[in-house]
Amino acid sequence: VTIEGYLAELRQCLRLGPLAKRRILREVDEHLRQAARRDEGEERAIASFGSPAEVAARFARPRRYVPRAAGASLVAVLAVTAIVASVIGIRSPDLTQTQVTRIVRAYCGGVNAKAICVRVNLRYFREHPELLNRYTR
Amino acid sequence: VSREELKGHLDLLLLATLRERELHGYALIEELKRGSGGTFDLPEGTIYPALHRLERGGVLSSRWSSASGRRRRVYKLTRKGAAALDVRRLAWRQFSRGVDLVVQEA
């Protein structure tokens, strides 16, 4: 196996974004070439590094359930806000400016409270990842 | 030293090796080997994932560096990393002292 062949296999095994993948491949490439020069041989350098599948598995990041959940919550809040604003506009065209402002303020207060709850949950699960794993298993 | 035995100590070893100067991955492995008198001849493929993880955790930072026409990623300890090293070093001393006491008693 050559260094090029090893890197091609590692590229296949890595389950990461293109930027992270490129950076890792460049680092590994540099490492293997240096090791090959020092230890006199590509094969030995590659063998010392480990199989592409093993190395790729070590680079794998834990799945980010929480930020995804937070992102989904934000999208849901924005969607609901748009719907509420549309309904107010269509159903109550005779509302005064002050009344509309009050409704929007009350609604924003609710959204803010929800956001605080989400932040507290995020912090809690960061401190207790084992609980998150239990819920998402 | 087996891979299993090293588990849990790798971060401390990497942080301690980077405490005085920035190093690229290969030099870091060499330095670990040299500094431990050959005890820590780590599987090389384990070092880079650990470095990336520590960087994501904010305890290391890295940049590309050019030396004799080659670009290498060099790593250094951040301020948060220096604080983390102090904490881990203290924990290690307590742990090793405890193990020593038990082993000597036995």
gemmi code that builds the backbone of each chain (N, CA, C; Angstrom):
import gemmi

chains = {
    "A": [
        ("VAL", (0.856, -1.202, 0.000), (0.000, 0.000, 0.000), (0.881, 1.238, 0.000)),
        ("THR", (0.572, 2.175, -0.902), (1.317, 3.431, -0.939), (0.606, 4.465, -0.054)),
        ("ILE", (1.287, 5.592, 0.181), (0.660, 6.660, 0.970), (-0.575, 7.184, 0.238)),
        ("GLU", (-0.476, 7.305, -1.071), (-1.620, 7.805, -1.849), (-2.813, 6.855, -1.693)),
        ("GLY", (-2.528, 5.569, -1.776), (-3.599, 4.571, -1.634), (-4.216, 4.610, -0.243)),
        ("TYR", (-3.358, 4.753, 0.743), (-3.840, 4.823, 2.128), (-4.740, 6.055, 2.309)),
        ("LEU", (-4.299, 7.191, 1.770), (-5.082, 8.430, 1.926), (-6.425, 8.334, 1.207)),
        ("ALA", (-6.401, 7.671, 0.040), (-7.656, 7.505, -0.708), (-8.646, 6.676, 0.109)),
        ("GLU", (-8.117, 5.638, 0.766), (-8.992, 4.782, 1.579), (-9.501, 5.538, 2.808)),
        ("LEU", (-8.583, 6.309, 3.394), (-8.973, 7.100, 4.569), (-10.048, 8.122, 4.194)),
        ("ARG", (-9.907, 8.726, 3.015), (-10.911, 9.697, 2.543), (-12.292, 9.046, 2.470)),
        ("GLN", (-12.305, 7.811, 2.003), (-13.578, 7.083, 1.895), (-14.194, 6.812, 3.267)),
        ("CYS", (-13.329, 6.554, 4.225), (-13.819, 6.146, 5.553), (-14.242, 7.334, 6.420)),
        ("LEU", (-13.649, 8.504, 6.194), (-13.945, 9.653, 7.055), (-15.372, 10.134, 6.841)),
        ("ARG", (-16.105, 10.272, 7.922), (-17.487, 10.767, 7.843), (-17.526, 12.178, 8.426)),
        ("LEU", (-16.913, 13.107, 7.705), (-16.810, 14.487, 8.178), (-17.065, 15.427, 7.008)),
        ("GLY", (-17.172, 16.719, 7.301), (-17.371, 17.714, 6.258), (-16.122, 17.851, 5.398)),
        ("PRO", (-16.258, 18.484, 4.208), (-15.118, 18.562, 3.280), (-13.911, 19.307, 3.849)),
        ("LEU", (-14.147, 20.373, 4.609), (-13.017, 21.133, 5.151), (-12.232, 20.317, 6.167)),
        ("ALA", (-12.967, 19.689, 7.098), (-12.314, 18.865, 8.127), (-11.577, 17.706, 7.470)),
        ("LYS", (-12.223, 17.122, 6.453), (-11.621, 15.981, 5.760), (-10.306, 16.396, 5.098)),
        ("ARG", (-10.345, 17.541, 4.412), (-9.151, 17.998, 3.691), (-8.008, 18.253, 4.675)),
        ("ARG", (-8.352, 18.891, 5.785), (-7.311, 19.202, 6.781), (-6.693, 17.918, 7.344)),
        ("ILE", (-7.539, 16.950, 7.682), (-7.041, 15.690, 8.252), (-6.149, 14.971, 7.240)),
        ("LEU", (-6.599, 14.925, 5.984), (-5.822, 14.218, 4.966), (-4.459, 14.879, 4.751)),
        ("ARG", (-4.437, 16.206, 4.810), (-3.151, 16.907, 4.636), (-2.219, 16.610, 5.804)),
        ("GLU", (-2.784, 16.605, 7.007), (-1.960, 16.323, 8.187), (-1.417, 14.901, 8.154)),
        ("VAL", (-2.297, 13.970, 7.818), (-1.885, 12.556, 7.790), (-0.849, 12.346, 6.682)),
        ("ASP", (-1.088, 12.983, 5.530), (-0.146, 12.901, 4.412), (1.238, 13.370, 4.867)),
        ("GLU", (1.280, 14.534, 5.483), (2.551, 15.102, 5.951), (3.218, 14.163, 6.969)),
        ("HIS", (2.396, 13.643, 7.880), (2.933, 12.757, 8.914), (3.542, 11.492, 8.278)),
        ("LEU", (2.790, 10.873, 7.377), (3.259, 9.607, 6.785), (4.537, 9.806, 5.975)),
        ("ARG", (4.597, 10.927, 5.261), (5.800, 11.169, 4.447), (7.020, 11.388, 5.339)),
        ("GLN", (6.809, 12.107, 6.424), (7.921, 12.327, 7.347), (8.341, 11.005, 8.013)),
        ("ALA", (7.336, 10.233, 8.424), (7.632, 8.948, 9.059), (8.328, 8.009, 8.071)),
        ("ALA", (7.901, 8.052, 6.806), (8.505, 7.190, 5.785), (9.972, 7.560, 5.573)),
        ("ARG", (10.237, 8.864, 5.592), (11.638, 9.305, 5.418), (12.490, 8.855, 6.603)),
        ("ARG", (11.921, 9.010, 7.812), (12.699, 8.682, 9.022), (12.848, 7.168, 9.212)),
        ("ASP", (11.728, 6.467, 9.000), (11.755, 5.018, 9.274), (12.085, 4.186, 8.041)),
        ("GLU", (12.426, 4.896, 6.958), (12.833, 4.229, 5.718), (11.760, 3.296, 5.179)),
        ("GLY", (10.657, 3.858, 4.838), (9.670, 3.041, 4.131), (8.239, 3.451, 4.398)),
        ("GLU", (7.461, 3.484, 3.296), (6.063, 3.875, 3.412), (5.258, 2.815, 4.163)),
        ("GLU", (5.568, 1.562, 3.870), (4.762, 0.475, 4.463), (4.817, 0.502, 5.975)),
        ("ARG", (6.014, 0.721, 6.495), (6.182, 0.743, 7.945), (5.450, 1.952, 8.552)),
        ("ALA", (5.562, 3.072, 7.860), (4.893, 4.286, 8.345), (3.378, 4.075, 8.381)),
        ("ILE", (2.852, 3.455, 7.340), (1.407, 3.222, 7.239), (0.959, 2.224, 8.304)),
        ("ALA", (1.763, 1.192, 8.488), (1.404, 0.172, 9.482), (1.363, 0.780, 10.888)),
        ("SER", (2.309, 1.680, 11.178), (2.354, 2.300, 12.512), (1.165, 3.228, 12.735)),
        ("PHE", (0.606, 3.744, 11.636), (-0.472, 4.725, 11.791), (-1.810, 4.071, 12.110)),
        ("GLY", (-2.000, 2.879, 11.623), (-3.281, 2.186, 11.875), (-4.114, 2.109, 10.624)),
        ("SER", (-5.108, 1.227, 10.625), (-5.928, 1.039, 9.420), (-6.806, 2.269, 9.200)),
        ("PRO", (-7.125, 2.581, 7.938), (-7.960, 3.751, 7.652), (-9.283, 3.722, 8.409)),
        ("ALA", (-9.887, 2.544, 8.506), (-11.185, 2.447, 9.192), (-11.048, 2.805, 10.673)),
        ("GLU", (-9.998, 2.304, 11.306), (-9.771, 2.603, 12.735), (-9.520, 4.081, 12.955)),
        ("VAL", (-8.649, 4.638, 12.113), (-8.303, 6.056, 12.268), (-9.539, 6.925, 12.035)),
        ("ALA", (-10.304, 6.597, 10.994), (-11.514, 7.379, 10.691), (-12.506, 7.298, 11.843)),
        ("ALA", (-12.607, 6.123, 12.442), (-13.551, 5.966, 13.561), (-13.143, 6.858, 14.740)),
        ("ARG", (-11.848, 7.029, 14.935), (-11.387, 7.887, 16.043), (-11.672, 9.366, 15.760)),
        ("PHE", (-11.712, 9.700, 14.469), (-12.003, 11.090, 14.125), (-13.503, 11.386, 14.173)),
        ("ALA", (-14.315, 10.353, 14.194), (-15.770, 10.563, 14.142), (-16.208, 11.358, 15.359)),
        ("ARG", (-17.052, 12.353, 15.118), (-17.539, 13.191, 16.216), (-18.863, 12.649, 16.716)),
        ("PRO", (-19.107, 12.832, 18.020), (-20.405, 12.393, 18.531), (-21.526, 13.172, 17.854)),
        ("ARG", (-22.638, 12.490, 17.633), (-23.756, 13.152, 16.941), (-24.291, 14.288, 17.788)),
        ("ARG", (-24.565, 15.407, 17.136), (-24.956, 16.611, 17.875), (-26.479, 16.741, 17.899)),
        ("TYR", (-27.085, 15.953, 18.786), (-28.538, 15.989, 18.880), (-29.042, 17.337, 19.381)),
        ("VAL", (-28.374, 17.866, 20.393), (-28.900, 19.065, 21.062), (-28.931, 20.282, 20.150)),
        ("PRO", (-27.802, 20.642, 19.493), (-27.873, 21.799, 18.614), (-28.890, 21.622, 17.498)),
        ("ARG", (-29.021, 20.380, 17.001), (-30.033, 20.160, 15.961), (-31.417, 20.442, 16.514)),
        ("ALA", (-31.659, 19.987, 17.750), (-32.955, 20.213, 18.368), (-33.186, 21.710, 18.554)),
        ("ALA", (-32.126, 22.427, 18.948), (-32.246, 23.862, 19.150), (-32.540, 24.552, 17.815)),
        ("GLY", (-31.856, 24.129, 16.767), (-32.086, 24.700, 15.434), (-33.510, 24.459, 14.980)),
        ("ALA", (-33.995, 23.244, 15.201), (-35.369, 22.911, 14.812), (-36.359, 23.760, 15.605)),
        ("SER", (-36.055, 23.993, 16.895), (-36.938, 24.817, 17.721), (-37.005, 26.235, 17.183)),
        ("LEU", (-35.847, 26.769, 16.786), (-35.809, 28.145, 16.271), (-36.643, 28.263, 15.006)),
        ("VAL", (-36.490, 27.292, 14.115), (-37.263, 27.306, 12.866), (-38.757, 27.243, 13.187)),
        ("ALA", (-39.111, 26.378, 14.149), (-40.528, 26.236, 14.515), (-41.070, 27.549, 15.081)),
        ("VAL", (-40.280, 28.215, 15.939), (-40.718, 29.487, 16.541), (-40.920, 30.545, 15.460)),
        ("LEU", (-39.973, 30.617, 14.521), (-40.090, 31.609, 13.447), (-41.324, 31.338, 12.579)),
        ("ALA", (-41.567, 30.059, 12.313), (-42.723, 29.692, 11.496), (-44.019, 30.078, 12.200)),
        ("VAL", (-44.088, 29.762, 13.506), (-45.300, 30.079, 14.265), (-45.499, 31.593, 14.349)),
        ("THR", (-44.384, 32.337, 14.518), (-44.474, 33.805, 14.558), (-45.078, 34.337, 13.264)),
        ("ALA", (-44.599, 33.823, 12.153), (-45.102, 34.271, 10.853), (-46.592, 33.971, 10.728)),
        ("ILE", (-46.994, 32.778, 11.185), (-48.413, 32.394, 11.099), (-49.267, 33.312, 11.972)),
        ("VAL", (-48.789, 33.537, 13.220), (-49.545, 34.408, 14.147), (-49.694, 35.805, 13.562)),
        ("ALA", (-48.594, 36.333, 13.026), (-48.629, 37.685, 12.453), (-49.624, 37.744, 11.295)),
        ("SER", (-49.638, 36.696, 10.466), (-50.573, 36.664, 9.328), (-52.008, 36.628, 9.808)),
        ("VAL", (-52.273, 35.767, 10.814), (-53.642, 35.622, 11.327), (-54.129, 36.948, 11.918)),
        ("ILE", (-53.263, 37.600, 12.689), (-53.652, 38.897, 13.271), (-53.986, 39.891, 12.158)),
        ("GLY", (-53.135, 39.909, 11.157), (-53.337, 40.846, 10.048), (-54.628, 40.577, 9.291)),
        ("ILE", (-54.953, 39.305, 9.067), (-56.134, 38.954, 8.247), (-57.430, 39.076, 9.061)),
        ("ARG", (-57.403, 38.507, 10.280), (-58.621, 38.432, 11.095), (-59.015, 39.764, 11.732)),
        ("SER", (-58.016, 40.574, 12.071), (-58.327, 41.796, 12.819), (-57.708, 43.030, 12.173)),
        ("PRO", (-58.213, 43.388, 11.019), (-57.644, 44.554, 10.346), (-57.943, 45.869, 11.079)),
        ("ASP", (-58.953, 45.792, 12.000), (-59.341, 47.025, 12.687), (-58.583, 47.258, 13.997)),
        ("LEU", (-57.630, 46.393, 14.341), (-56.851, 46.587, 15.578), (-56.017, 47.856, 15.483)),
        ("THR", (-55.910, 48.550, 16.633), (-55.083, 49.760, 16.622), (-53.609, 49.356, 16.705)),
        ("GLN", (-52.790, 50.344, 16.447), (-51.334, 50.104, 16.496), (-50.909, 49.638, 17.884)),
        ("THR", (-51.492, 50.274, 18.927), (-51.142, 49.928, 20.311), (-51.508, 48.483, 20.618)),
        ("GLN", (-52.704, 48.083, 20.170), (-53.147, 46.705, 20.427), (-52.231, 45.691, 19.748)),
        ("VAL", (-51.855, 45.975, 18.518), (-50.956, 45.065, 17.790), (-49.618, 44.969, 18.525)),
        ("THR", (-49.130, 46.136, 18.975), (-47.841, 46.139, 19.690), (-47.921, 45.286, 20.947)),
        ("ARG", (-49.048, 45.407, 21.683), (-49.202, 44.620, 22.919), (-49.220, 43.125, 22.617)),
        ("ILE", (-49.947, 42.764, 21.583), (-50.025, 41.336, 21.223), (-48.637, 40.802, 20.865)),
        ("VAL", (-47.941, 41.594, 20.062), (-46.598, 41.151, 19.637), (-45.672, 41.053, 20.853)),
        ("ARG", (-45.757, 42.031, 21.762), (-44.914, 42.002, 22.966), (-45.208, 40.758, 23.811)),
        ("ALA", (-46.503, 40.486, 24.005), (-46.875, 39.300, 24.806), (-46.347, 38.033, 24.151)),
        ("TYR", (-46.483, 37.998, 22.826), (-46.015, 36.817, 22.101), (-44.492, 36.666, 22.227)),
        ("CYS", (-43.785, 37.820, 22.075), (-42.315, 37.779, 22.191), (-41.903, 37.345, 23.597)),
        ("GLY", (-42.673, 37.772, 24.600), (-42.386, 37.354, 25.977), (-42.463, 35.842, 26.105)),
        ("GLY", (-43.479, 35.269, 25.476), (-43.639, 33.810, 25.484), (-42.474, 33.121, 24.787)),
        ("VAL", (-42.081, 33.677, 23.644), (-40.964, 33.099, 22.887), (-39.688, 33.176, 23.708)),
        ("ASN", (-39.498, 34.322, 24.380), (-38.296, 34.499, 25.197), (-38.244, 33.473, 26.327)),
        ("ALA", (-39.418, 33.246, 26.960), (-39.477, 32.255, 28.039), (-39.111, 30.871, 27.500)),
        ("LYS", (-39.620, 30.579, 26.315), (-39.317, 29.291, 25.680), (-37.806, 29.181, 25.413)),
        ("ALA", (-37.221, 30.288, 24.924), (-35.782, 30.286, 24.624), (-34.968, 30.051, 25.891)),
        ("ILE", (-35.410, 30.642, 27.002), (-34.709, 30.439, 28.276), (-34.768, 28.957, 28.657)),
        ("CYS", (-35.935, 28.355, 28.490), (-36.081, 26.922, 28.801), (-35.120, 26.083, 27.952)),
        ("VAL", (-35.044, 26.420, 26.657), (-34.163, 25.665, 25.751), (-32.715, 25.806, 26.210)),
        ("ARG", (-32.314, 27.055, 26.575), (-30.923, 27.276, 27.015), (-30.613, 26.476, 28.275)),
        ("VAL", (-31.570, 26.471, 29.209), (-31.364, 25.726, 30.458), (-31.208, 24.241, 30.147)),
        ("ASN", (-32.058, 23.739, 29.234), (-31.967, 22.323, 28.859), (-30.631, 22.004, 28.213)),
        ("LEU", (-30.189, 22.910, 27.331), (-28.909, 22.686, 26.653), (-27.777, 22.596, 27.662)),
        ("ARG", (-27.772, 23.533, 28.615), (-26.709, 23.553, 29.618), (-26.746, 22.270, 30.448)),
        ("TYR", (-27.960, 21.876, 30.807), (-28.118, 20.686, 31.637), (-27.587, 19.442, 30.924)),
        ("PHE", (-27.937, 19.317, 29.644), (-27.511, 18.127, 28.909), (-26.016, 18.160, 28.602)),
        ("ARG", (-25.439, 19.375, 28.477), (-23.987, 19.444, 28.281), (-23.272, 18.947, 29.526)),
        ("GLU", (-23.835, 19.273, 30.693), (-23.211, 18.857, 31.947), (-23.465, 17.377, 32.242)),
        ("HIS", (-24.561, 16.854, 31.683), (-24.904, 15.446, 31.940), (-25.162, 14.721, 30.621)),
        ("PRO", (-24.095, 14.558, 29.815), (-24.300, 13.934, 28.496), (-24.851, 12.515, 28.581)),
        ("GLU", (-24.592, 11.844, 29.708), (-25.076, 10.470, 29.832), (-26.605, 10.430, 29.818)),
        ("LEU", (-27.232, 11.499, 30.334), (-28.701, 11.558, 30.312), (-29.210, 11.776, 28.897)),
        ("LEU", (-28.499, 12.610, 28.169), (-28.887, 12.865, 26.780), (-28.833, 11.567, 25.982)),
        ("ASN", (-27.757, 10.801, 26.198), (-27.633, 9.526, 25.486), (-28.798, 8.612, 25.833)),
        ("ARG", (-29.232, 8.664, 27.110), (-30.326, 7.795, 27.522), (-31.618, 8.196, 26.785)),
        ("TYR", (-31.841, 9.512, 26.650), (-33.076, 9.969, 26.012), (-33.088, 9.774, 24.505)),
        ("THR", (-31.881, 9.832, 23.918), (-31.850, 9.776, 22.462), (-31.543, 8.408, 21.915)),
        ("ARG", (-31.357, 7.446, 22.791), (-31.012, 6.094, 22.353), (-32.153, 5.466, 21.564)),
    ],
    "B": [
        ("VAL", (3.518, 0.096, 27.336), (2.247, 0.545, 27.897), (1.138, 0.285, 26.888)),
        ("SER", (0.089, -0.417, 27.310), (-0.969, -0.772, 26.358), (-1.871, 0.424, 26.092)),
        ("ARG", (-2.623, 0.304, 24.995), (-3.540, 1.365, 24.614), (-4.589, 1.595, 25.696)),
        ("GLU", (-5.042, 0.489, 26.285), (-6.068, 0.579, 27.335), (-5.554, 1.366, 28.542)),
        ("GLU", (-4.289, 1.083, 28.894), (-3.706, 1.766, 30.054), (-3.555, 3.268, 29.802)),
        ("LEU", (-3.342, 3.598, 28.539), (-3.140, 5.011, 28.204), (-4.440, 5.802, 28.153)),
        ("LYS", (-5.527, 5.081, 27.949), (-6.834, 5.729, 27.839), (-7.080, 6.588, 29.071)),
        ("GLY", (-7.474, 7.788, 28.901), (-7.732, 8.652, 30.049), (-6.529, 9.491, 30.431)),
        ("HIS", (-5.343, 9.075, 29.991), (-4.143, 9.848, 30.312), (-3.596, 10.568, 29.085)),
        ("LEU", (-4.131, 10.213, 27.926), (-3.580, 10.762, 26.688), (-3.692, 12.292, 26.657)),
        ("ASP", (-4.839, 12.816, 27.052), (-5.024, 14.272, 27.011), (-3.990, 14.974, 27.880)),
        ("LEU", (-3.773, 14.449, 29.073), (-2.791, 15.043, 29.983), (-1.395, 15.002, 29.355)),
        ("LEU", (-1.066, 13.872, 28.745), (0.264, 13.745, 28.132), (0.452, 14.747, 26.994)),
        ("LEU", (-0.598, 14.914, 26.191), (-0.501, 15.847, 25.059), (-0.397, 17.287, 25.560)),
        ("LEU", (-1.229, 17.635, 26.522), (-1.200, 19.003, 27.047), (0.158, 19.297, 27.677)),
        ("ALA", (0.668, 18.328, 28.438), (1.949, 18.538, 29.122), (3.097, 18.676, 28.116)),
        ("THR", (3.024, 17.915, 27.033), (4.086, 17.996, 26.028), (4.066, 19.332, 25.292)),
        ("LEU", (2.870, 19.912, 25.193), (2.755, 21.187, 24.466), (2.862, 22.400, 25.395)),
        ("ARG", (3.195, 22.180, 26.658), (3.114, 23.301, 27.604), (4.151, 24.389, 27.337)),
        ("GLU", (5.273, 24.014, 26.748), (6.330, 25.012, 26.579), (6.476, 25.540, 25.161)),
        ("ARG", (6.096, 24.724, 24.186), (6.260, 25.197, 22.806), (5.266, 24.506, 21.889)),
        ("GLU", (5.046, 25.142, 20.752), (4.119, 24.547, 19.791), (4.850, 23.478, 18.981)),
        ("LEU", (4.109, 22.440, 18.625), (4.698, 21.314, 17.897), (3.703, 20.805, 16.864)),
        ("HIS", (4.208, 20.218, 15.799), (3.311, 19.522, 14.868), (3.197, 18.063, 15.301)),
        ("GLY", (2.231, 17.362, 14.719), (1.899, 16.018, 15.198), (3.081, 15.067, 15.293)),
        ("TYR", (3.856, 15.025, 14.217), (4.976, 14.078, 14.204), (5.980, 14.403, 15.309)),
        ("ALA", (6.303, 15.706, 15.431), (7.274, 16.123, 16.451), (6.721, 15.848, 17.859)),
        ("LEU", (5.426, 15.989, 17.995), (4.791, 15.736, 19.287), (4.939, 14.260, 19.695)),
        ("ILE", (4.730, 13.388, 18.734), (4.879, 11.948, 19.003), (6.324, 11.629, 19.381)),
        ("GLU", (7.253, 12.219, 18.628), (8.672, 12.010, 18.923), (9.034, 12.527, 20.315)),
        ("GLU", (8.483, 13.700, 20.640), (8.778, 14.327, 21.925), (8.220, 13.491, 23.087)),
        ("LEU", (7.022, 12.954, 22.859), (6.409, 12.082, 23.877), (7.266, 10.834, 24.105)),
        ("LYS", (7.739, 10.285, 22.992), (8.559, 9.076, 23.062), (9.861, 9.384, 23.798)),
        ("ARG", (10.475, 10.504, 23.394), (11.760, 10.886, 23.995), (11.586, 11.260, 25.468)),
        ("GLY", (10.554, 12.079, 25.743), (10.343, 12.567, 27.098), (10.000, 11.467, 28.091)),
        ("SER", (9.403, 10.380, 27.589), (9.014, 9.288, 28.488), (10.056, 8.178, 28.501)),
        ("GLY", (11.188, 8.445, 27.897), (12.236, 7.415, 27.838), (11.804, 6.193, 27.049)),
        ("GLY", (10.939, 6.407, 26.063), (10.493, 5.301, 25.209), (9.283, 4.553, 25.729)),
        ("THR", (8.776, 4.954, 26.901), (7.616, 4.252, 27.478), (6.358, 4.499, 26.653)),
        ("PHE", (6.183, 5.738, 26.207), (4.969, 6.084, 25.475), (5.235, 6.123, 23.977)),
        ("ASP", (5.314, 4.951, 23.402), (5.444, 4.835, 21.956), (4.017, 4.637, 21.432)),
        ("LEU", (3.316, 5.753, 21.313), (1.871, 5.682, 21.061), (1.542, 5.278, 19.633)),
        ("PRO", (0.420, 4.579, 19.457), (-0.042, 4.331, 18.089), (-0.319, 5.683, 17.427)),
        ("GLU", (0.355, 5.933, 16.328), (0.350, 7.296, 15.777), (-1.029, 7.768, 15.345)),
        ("GLY", (-1.844, 6.828, 14.888), (-3.186, 7.199, 14.438), (-4.108, 7.656, 15.559)),
        ("THR", (-3.683, 7.506, 16.808), (-4.540, 7.958, 17.916), (-4.276, 9.424, 18.271)),
        ("ILE", (-3.108, 9.918, 17.876), (-2.710, 11.261, 18.308), (-3.527, 12.358, 17.612)),
        ("TYR", (-3.672, 12.236, 16.294), (-4.338, 13.307, 15.548), (-5.809, 13.470, 15.940)),
        ("PRO", (-6.566, 12.375, 16.064), (-7.958, 12.563, 16.531), (-8.005, 13.229, 17.902)),
        ("ALA", (-7.050, 12.880, 18.777), (-7.036, 13.488, 20.118), (-6.717, 14.981, 20.014)),
        ("LEU", (-5.775, 15.331, 19.136), (-5.434, 16.754, 18.963), (-6.636, 17.541, 18.443)),
        ("HIS", (-7.340, 16.961, 17.491), (-8.513, 17.642, 16.923), (-9.596, 17.813, 17.998)),
        ("ARG", (-9.768, 16.774, 18.804), (-10.780, 16.839, 19.860), (-10.420, 17.925, 20.884)),
        ("LEU", (-9.149, 17.975, 21.252), (-8.720, 18.982, 22.226), (-8.847, 20.394, 21.638)),
        ("GLU", (-8.611, 20.504, 20.360), (-8.765, 21.817, 19.725), (-10.237, 22.240, 19.717)),
        ("ARG", (-11.115, 21.282, 19.427), (-12.554, 21.605, 19.460), (-12.973, 22.007, 20.865)),
        ("GLY", (-12.323, 21.440, 21.859), (-12.623, 21.772, 23.254), (-12.015, 23.090, 23.691)),
        ("GLY", (-11.220, 23.728, 22.829), (-10.667, 25.041, 23.136), (-9.405, 25.009, 23.977)),
        ("VAL", (-8.852, 23.836, 24.239), (-7.638, 23.775, 25.060), (-6.365, 23.820, 24.203)),
        ("LEU", (-6.538, 23.582, 22.913), (-5.419, 23.733, 21.976), (-5.849, 24.634, 20.832)),
        ("SER", (-4.878, 25.291, 20.226), (-5.165, 25.994, 18.975), (-4.121, 25.525, 17.965)),
        ("SER", (-4.416, 25.712, 16.694), (-3.469, 25.233, 15.684), (-3.418, 26.194, 14.521)),
        ("ARG", (-2.351, 26.095, 13.751), (-2.194, 26.917, 12.532), (-1.261, 26.174, 11.589)),
        ("TRP", (-1.360, 26.518, 10.295), (-0.438, 25.931, 9.339), (0.878, 26.665, 9.432)),
        ("SER", (1.965, 25.931, 9.388), (3.287, 26.542, 9.458), (4.138, 25.986, 8.322)),
        ("SER", (4.913, 26.854, 7.693), (5.781, 26.394, 6.602), (7.207, 26.299, 7.091)),
        ("ALA", (7.811, 25.140, 6.870), (9.217, 24.966, 7.217), (9.880, 24.158, 6.114)),
        ("SER", (10.939, 24.687, 5.558), (11.666, 24.092, 4.426), (10.705, 23.581, 3.346)),
        ("GLY", (9.795, 24.468, 2.979), (8.888, 24.178, 1.872), (7.740, 23.242, 2.192)),
        ("ARG", (7.617, 22.802, 3.432), (6.528, 21.885, 3.801), (5.581, 22.598, 4.738)),
        ("ARG", (4.293, 22.385, 4.500), (3.291, 22.981, 5.377), (2.854, 21.958, 6.410)),
        ("ARG", (2.929, 22.364, 7.665), (2.548, 21.466, 8.756), (1.588, 22.184, 9.676)),
        ("ARG", (0.725, 21.386, 10.295), (-0.212, 21.953, 11.268), (0.455, 21.904, 12.636)),
        ("VAL", (0.695, 23.058, 13.221), (1.335, 23.066, 14.545), (0.288, 23.413, 15.606)),
        ("TYR", (0.450, 22.796, 16.758), (-0.510, 22.939, 17.856), (0.144, 23.624, 19.038)),
        ("LYS", (-0.639, 24.425, 19.729), (-0.126, 25.008, 20.973), (-1.249, 25.096, 21.999)),
        ("LEU", (-0.814, 25.215, 23.236), (-1.757, 25.289, 24.350), (-2.420, 26.671, 24.370)),
        ("THR", (-3.715, 26.719, 24.610), (-4.389, 28.007, 24.813), (-4.352, 28.335, 26.315)),
        ("ARG", (-4.871, 29.503, 26.651), (-4.917, 29.860, 28.078), (-5.813, 28.863, 28.828)),
        ("LYS", (-6.924, 28.515, 28.187), (-7.823, 27.522, 28.780), (-7.102, 26.176, 28.930)),
        ("GLY", (-6.248, 25.874, 27.956), (-5.496, 24.622, 27.996), (-4.493, 24.603, 29.141)),
        ("ALA", (-3.859, 25.759, 29.378), (-2.887, 25.839, 30.480), (-3.599, 25.607, 31.813)),
        ("ALA", (-4.796, 26.187, 31.931), (-5.570, 25.994, 33.174), (-5.998, 24.537, 33.299)),
        ("ALA", (-6.418, 23.954, 32.170), (-6.842, 22.544, 32.179), (-5.674, 21.641, 32.553)),
        ("LEU", (-4.496, 21.991, 32.071), (-3.299, 21.194, 32.389), (-3.030, 21.222, 33.898)),
        ("ASP", (-3.143, 22.410, 34.495), (-2.926, 22.516, 35.953), (-3.895, 21.613, 36.715)),
        ("VAL", (-5.159, 21.656, 36.304), (-6.193, 20.859, 36.986), (-5.902, 19.363, 36.823)),
        ("ARG", (-5.600, 18.968, 35.587), (-5.356, 17.545, 35.308), (-4.077, 17.055, 35.997)),
        ("ARG", (-3.093, 17.936, 36.047), (-1.831, 17.550, 36.692), (-2.055, 17.283, 38.180)),
        ("LEU", (-2.838, 18.161, 38.788), (-3.155, 17.999, 40.214), (-3.921, 16.694, 40.440)),
        ("ALA", (-4.913, 16.454, 39.573), (-5.723, 15.230, 39.694), (-4.828, 14.000, 39.525)),
        ("TRP", (-3.896, 14.083, 38.569), (-2.989, 12.955, 38.329), (-2.120, 12.690, 39.556)),
        ("ARG", (-1.594, 13.761, 40.168), (-0.726, 13.574, 41.349), (-1.495, 12.900, 42.473)),
        ("GLN", (-2.737, 13.330, 42.668), (-3.552, 12.724, 43.729), (-3.790, 11.245, 43.416)),
        ("PHE", (-4.124, 10.998, 42.159), (-4.411, 9.623, 41.727), (-3.182, 8.733, 41.901)),
        ("SER", (-2.035, 9.211, 41.401), (-0.830, 8.366, 41.453), (-0.358, 8.165, 42.897)),
        ("ARG", (-0.537, 9.212, 43.729), (-0.170, 9.077, 45.143), (-1.033, 7.993, 45.802)),
        ("GLY", (-2.329, 8.036, 45.482), (-3.259, 7.046, 46.031), (-2.897, 5.638, 45.604)),
        ("VAL", (-2.594, 5.491, 44.301), (-2.216, 4.162, 43.791), (-0.937, 3.690, 44.474)),
        ("ASP", (0.039, 4.595, 44.598), (1.311, 4.251, 45.254), (1.075, 3.720, 46.662)),
        ("LEU", (0.232, 4.445, 47.389), (-0.026, 4.056, 48.779), (-0.636, 2.654, 48.850)),
        ("VAL", (-1.611, 2.411, 47.986), (-2.287, 1.104, 48.006), (-1.318, 0.005, 47.584)),
        ("VAL", (-0.575, 0.263, 46.530), (0.334, -0.756, 46.007), (1.440, -1.062, 47.017)),
        ("GLN", (1.961, 0.004, 47.668), (3.023, -0.224, 48.664), (2.500, -1.038, 49.850)),
        ("GLU", (1.248, -0.696, 50.265), (0.633, -1.430, 51.379), (0.513, -2.912, 51.045)),
        ("ALA", (0.096, -3.160, 49.768), (-0.088, -4.543, 49.353), (1.271, -5.240, 49.290)),
    ],
}
model = gemmi.Model(1)
for chain_id, residues in chains.items():
    chain = gemmi.Chain(chain_id)
    for i, (resn, *xyz) in enumerate(residues, 1):
        res = gemmi.Residue()
        res.name, res.seqid = resn, gemmi.SeqId(i, " ")
        for name, pos in zip(("N", "CA", "C"), xyz):
            atom = gemmi.Atom()
            atom.name, atom.element = name, gemmi.Element(name[0])
            atom.pos, atom.b_iso = gemmi.Position(*pos), 0.0
            res.add_atom(atom)
        chain.add_residue(res)
    model.add_chain(chain)
structure = gemmi.Structure()
structure.add_model(model)
structure.setup_entities()
